[in-house]
Amino acid sequence: QVQLVESGGGLVQAGGSLRLSCAASGSISISDMAWYRQAPGEQRELVARITTGGSTNYADFVKGRFTISRDNAKNTVALQMNSLKPEDTAVYSCNAHRTRWPFVDHWGQGTQVTVSS
């Protein structure tokens, strides 16, 4: 069982930056890692994903502003968020999707990001 702990959220003005970090209690080397977010009253949505091989994909609404990265040696995943907008306000959660059997998903508890206008 892998536990994920997010950190780095907070309050920032529009146009500012934040860096989120997700620390795993075990190895993430065989897991695709992703960041999701959920705003109040909205469904959870994918923000960015990075595969075991390092390939990345981003939601259209963050392309060019956010960057996801991973460090398998430290079992961490980061999300660098630049040019933040008020609509980026949400709880951001880290996800680990194991790519070998058992194909389970692990989730962190989430970290709040609030962008003021």
Secondary structure, 3 states (H helix, E strand, C coil): CCCEEEECCEEEECCCCEEEEEEECCCCCCEEEEEEEECCCCCCEEEEEECCCCCEEECHHHCCCEEEEEECCCCEEEEEECCCCHHHCEEEEEEEEECCCCCCEEECCCEEEEEEC
